[in-house]
């Protein structure tokens, strides 16, 4: 098993194999690889994928084994190698810390992919009640609910998922959620996203309305013709300290505000498409009536 340097990609693939085939938890899988080659260090994105994979395996019913690493094996040159357990522990802490700092919009190694699902409520719950429940309380590791709408007797979901999540795994996880009787899942057919090729949005304007801030992103004339709201126009992510909006109208353009002062209520923020004025309107809802100048430490695009 090897890659260009034998540090990140090969180590990631080997850890995933040990988890799936030998049933080791991630710390134990990494420790086994580390014992053979102490320079291995998956990058933060790969490590986040491995943690998501570990969670998915556990939720699918696989009991993962926590096992102390064996003594380091004899190396190819015939010389014994000492297992530095202090360095191993420090490395595991470092890997988890680096992965925790990943951009939540980018996910593991680029944009999180999307999966769609149609869920049937249990008998005593109406589709509307289930829809509201999922919007407010759904907690599935590696998934962010992007949209939920009632469609007759079912609820249609669109979820932003970890790259390791597939339709079968999502189905199993959804059916553990309270109120869901059954789920049918399939992969969404989204327009390809190329963040490297996206152009920074610098021509936006804003208006501070006290409790809210409106950010206006102009689009080329006719860009929204035939579009159904914003579903096919953009991807977005809100947190207390950042806003990330990717407009999928060619050329793909991206607005990033990464230095908000923790005064944004992410669950209340939203995006709409103003077809009449051909623009995207981003609404930031504040926790307190903080002026825009204090809301942002800076205004990077």
Helices and strands as residue ranges (DSSP letters): H 9-22, H 26-36, H 44-59, H 85-100, E 113-121, H 127-137, E 143-151, E 154-161, H 167-174, E 180-187, G 195-197, E 199-200, E 205-208, E 212-218, E 234-238, E 243-247, E 253-257, G 266-268, E 270-274, E 279-285, H 292-295
